[in-house]
Amino acid sequence: MMDNDLKVWRAKSDVTQAELADEVEVSRQTINAIERGRYDPSLELAFELADYFECQIEDIFQYDPEE
């Protein structure tokens, strides 16, 4: 699993889970699951999220191979 700061980025941008989900064309439940660490996004979705926030994927997602 990956750690992520998606909730932080979303809060900084003042966007709801539903609004973000609409922007990247997934369900609100998917955004919620990513934020709670229950779901790792596809590489494509990770790029879309980084593009939305105008940052690098590594700014949002941190991979720990020890987990």
PyMOL commands that set and color helices and strands:
alter all, ss='L'
color gray80, all
select helices_A, chain A and resi 6-12+17-24+28-35+43-53+57-60
alter helices_A, ss='H'
color red, helices_A
select strands_A, chain A and resi 2-4+61-63
alter strands_A, ss='S'
color yellow, strands_A
deselect
rebuild
show_as cartoon
